[in-house]
Amino acid sequence: MTITTHIKKLYQAIAATSVSISILAAMTSAASAANFQQFKLSGTFANEPFSTDVDGLISQLAGGSFDGTYVVDVDQLPANDDIVDLESWTINLRNSNNDIVRTLSDLALTDLAEAFIFPELPGFSGDILVFVEDEKISEDNFVTTLLGLNFNSDFTGIGTGNLFEQEDGQLAVGTLLRFEDDFGNGIYVTSVTSELQATPEPVSVSGIAVVAAIGFWMKRRQKTIQSA
């Protein structure tokens, strides 16, 4: 099946974003302050794929669910006119028996693994949380797995999915896609929730450096006292 117009626009934007994120990452100083928070993500898939020619992963996820966590610098939210990349993520895709059939992660051994929050795009309603992986299956051929989740505008990591009418008239809060070039298949996401996970008080990157410096100073002081 050919990917619909809205999904094509999203994928084209994501393809451009992949390059932008790499450039921004290279330009960002490691010492810059960041307020990282971890969020829990969970949701459900439709009872059947929206495409007829489905691959193994898509068919396994019919009636299934997903869950996991992601970490983002909340000081960069909401995304507004900028794209905010996630620091880390682990999202488990489960079948209807609750078995994990695939995990999307920043530690994935694939040719590309990225995740970010898109500000509202033309033709879409609200901000989009995206997880994408590319797998090289031959010299010139890649298979892309993309999970796109639609939230309200000014998304700050907490909220439920924003229902969006698809081109076939169905309502969904997101889509999981598997495709090569312009041909792909997928399944709709029927619900999604993102919430702050209870964690220790957040520490900025610069704060971590201060803590490390204090620890180093205390060790040196202790050695000086012992040798005195």
C-alpha positions as CSV (number, residue, x, y, z in Angstrom):
1,M,0.0,0.0,0.0
2,T,1.2,3.6,-0.7
3,I,1.7,5.7,2.4
4,T,-1.0,8.4,2.8
5,T,-0.3,12.1,2.2
6,H,-0.2,13.0,5.9
7,I,2.2,10.2,6.7
8,K,4.4,11.2,3.8
9,K,4.6,14.8,5.1
10,L,5.5,13.5,8.5
11,Y,8.2,11.1,7.2
12,Q,9.7,13.8,5.0
13,A,9.9,16.2,7.9
14,I,11.5,13.4,10.0
15,A,14.1,12.6,7.4
16,A,15.2,16.3,7.4
17,T,15.1,16.4,11.1
18,S,17.5,13.4,11.4
19,V,20.3,15.6,9.8
20,S,19.3,18.6,11.9
21,I,19.5,16.7,15.2
22,S,23.0,15.4,14.3
23,I,24.2,18.9,13.6
24,L,22.7,20.4,16.7
25,A,24.1,17.6,18.9
26,A,27.6,18.3,17.6
27,M,27.2,22.0,18.3
28,T,25.8,21.6,21.8
29,S,28.2,21.9,24.7
30,A,28.3,19.0,27.1
31,A,28.5,21.4,30.0
32,S,25.2,23.2,29.2
33,A,22.6,23.0,31.9
34,A,19.8,20.5,31.3
35,N,16.8,19.6,33.4
36,F,16.2,15.9,32.5
37,Q,13.0,14.2,33.5
38,Q,11.8,10.7,32.9
39,F,8.3,10.0,31.6
40,K,6.2,6.8,31.4
41,L,4.5,6.1,28.1
42,S,1.7,3.5,27.4
43,G,-0.9,2.9,24.8
44,T,-2.9,0.5,22.7
45,F,-3.0,-0.6,19.0
46,A,-6.1,-1.1,16.9
47,N,-7.5,-4.6,16.6
48,E,-6.4,-4.8,13.0
49,P,-3.9,-3.1,10.6
50,F,-5.1,-0.4,8.3
51,S,-3.3,-1.9,5.4
52,T,-3.9,-5.2,3.7
53,D,-0.3,-6.1,2.8
54,V,1.2,-6.4,6.3
55,D,4.5,-7.7,7.5
56,G,5.2,-9.9,10.6
57,L,5.6,-7.1,13.1
58,I,2.5,-5.2,12.2
59,S,0.3,-8.3,12.2
60,Q,1.6,-9.3,15.6
61,L,0.7,-6.0,17.1
62,A,-3.0,-6.2,16.2
63,G,-4.9,-5.8,19.5
64,G,-1.6,-5.2,21.3
65,S,-0.1,-2.4,23.3
66,F,3.1,-0.6,24.1
67,D,4.8,0.8,27.2
68,G,8.1,2.2,28.3
69,T,9.9,5.3,29.3
70,Y,11.7,8.3,27.8
71,V,13.9,11.1,29.1
72,V,13.8,14.6,27.9
73,D,15.1,18.0,28.9
74,V,11.9,19.6,30.1
75,D,13.4,23.1,29.9
76,Q,13.2,22.8,26.1
77,L,9.4,22.0,26.3
78,P,7.0,22.9,24.8
79,A,8.6,22.4,21.4
80,N,7.1,25.5,19.8
81,D,9.0,26.2,16.6
82,D,11.9,23.9,17.5
83,I,12.4,20.2,17.5
84,V,13.3,18.7,20.9
85,D,15.3,15.4,20.8
86,L,14.9,12.9,23.6
87,E,17.9,12.0,25.7
88,S,17.0,8.3,26.0
89,W,14.1,6.0,25.5
90,T,12.9,2.3,25.7
91,I,9.5,1.5,24.2
92,N,8.3,-2.1,24.3
93,L,5.8,-3.1,21.5
94,R,3.6,-6.0,22.8
95,N,1.2,-8.4,21.1
96,S,-2.4,-9.2,22.4
97,N,-0.9,-11.7,24.8
98,N,1.3,-8.9,26.3
99,D,4.5,-10.5,25.0
100,I,7.2,-8.1,23.8
101,V,7.7,-8.5,20.0
102,R,10.0,-5.5,19.5
103,T,11.7,-2.8,21.5
104,L,12.5,0.7,20.2
105,S,15.5,2.1,22.1
106,D,18.3,4.6,21.9
107,L,20.5,1.5,22.5
108,A,19.2,-0.4,19.5
109,L,21.7,-2.1,17.3
110,T,20.3,-0.5,14.1
111,D,21.6,1.9,11.5
112,L,19.6,4.7,12.9
113,A,17.7,5.2,16.2
114,E,16.2,8.6,17.0
115,A,13.3,10.1,19.0
116,F,12.1,13.6,19.3
117,I,9.1,15.9,19.8
118,F,7.9,17.7,16.7
119,P,6.0,21.0,17.0
120,E,2.7,21.1,15.3
121,L,3.0,20.5,11.5
122,P,0.7,21.7,8.7
123,G,-2.0,19.2,8.2
124,F,-1.6,17.8,11.7
125,S,-3.3,18.7,15.0
126,G,-0.9,19.1,18.0
127,D,2.7,18.1,18.8
128,I,4.0,14.7,17.7
129,L,6.2,12.4,19.8
130,V,8.3,10.3,17.3
131,F,10.4,7.2,17.6
132,V,12.1,5.9,14.5
133,E,14.6,3.2,13.6
134,D,16.2,2.2,10.3
135,E,17.4,-1.3,9.6
136,K,19.7,-2.1,6.7
137,I,18.6,-5.3,5.0
138,S,20.8,-5.1,1.9
139,E,23.4,-2.7,0.4
140,D,20.8,-0.2,-0.8
141,N,17.7,-1.2,1.1
142,F,16.4,0.0,4.5
143,V,13.3,-0.9,6.4
144,T,12.0,1.9,8.7
145,T,9.9,1.4,11.8
146,L,8.2,4.6,12.9
147,L,5.9,5.2,15.9
148,G,4.3,8.7,15.8
149,L,2.0,9.8,18.6
150,N,-0.2,12.9,18.5
151,F,-0.6,15.0,21.6
152,N,-2.1,18.5,22.2
153,S,-0.1,21.6,21.2
154,D,2.4,22.8,23.8
155,F,3.0,19.3,24.9
156,T,5.3,19.2,28.0
157,G,5.5,15.4,28.5
158,I,2.2,15.0,30.4
159,G,-1.1,14.2,28.7
160,T,-3.2,11.8,26.7
161,G,-3.3,11.4,22.9
162,N,-5.1,13.9,20.7
163,L,-7.6,12.1,18.5
164,F,-6.9,12.9,14.8
165,E,-9.0,12.0,11.8
166,Q,-7.0,9.9,9.3
167,E,-7.5,10.1,5.6
168,D,-9.7,6.9,5.7
169,G,-12.0,8.6,8.2
170,Q,-10.8,6.6,11.2
171,L,-9.9,8.4,14.4
172,A,-6.6,7.6,16.0
173,V,-4.0,9.2,18.3
174,G,-1.0,7.9,16.3
175,T,0.4,5.3,13.9
176,L,3.0,2.6,13.8
177,L,4.6,2.2,10.4
178,R,6.9,-0.2,8.7
179,F,8.0,0.7,5.2
180,E,10.6,0.6,2.4
181,D,10.8,3.7,0.2
182,D,7.2,4.8,-0.5
183,F,5.5,1.5,0.2
184,G,4.6,0.5,3.7
185,N,2.0,-0.8,6.1
186,G,0.9,0.0,9.5
187,I,-1.5,0.0,12.4
188,Y,-3.3,2.8,14.2
189,V,-2.7,3.7,17.8
190,T,-6.0,4.0,19.6
191,S,-4.9,5.4,22.9
192,V,-1.7,6.8,24.5
193,T,-0.8,8.4,27.9
194,S,2.4,10.1,28.9
195,E,3.0,10.9,32.6
196,L,5.9,12.0,34.8
197,Q,7.6,9.1,36.5
198,A,8.5,9.5,40.1
199,T,12.3,10.0,40.2
200,P,14.8,11.7,42.5
201,E,15.1,15.4,42.3
202,P,16.4,16.3,38.8
203,V,20.0,17.3,38.5
204,S,21.3,19.5,35.7
205,V,24.3,18.5,33.7
206,S,26.3,21.3,35.2
207,G,25.0,20.2,38.6
208,I,26.4,16.7,38.1
209,A,29.8,18.3,37.3
210,V,29.7,20.2,40.6
211,V,28.8,17.1,42.5
212,A,31.7,15.2,40.9
213,A,34.1,18.1,41.6
214,I,33.0,18.1,45.3
215,G,33.5,14.3,45.5
216,F,37.0,14.6,44.0
217,W,37.9,17.4,46.4
218,M,36.7,15.4,49.4
219,K,38.8,12.4,48.4
220,R,41.9,14.5,48.0
221,R,41.2,16.1,51.4
222,Q,40.8,12.7,53.0
223,K,44.1,11.5,51.6
224,T,45.8,14.7,52.8
225,I,44.5,14.2,56.4
226,Q,45.6,10.5,56.4
227,S,49.1,11.4,55.2
228,A,49.5,14.2,57.7
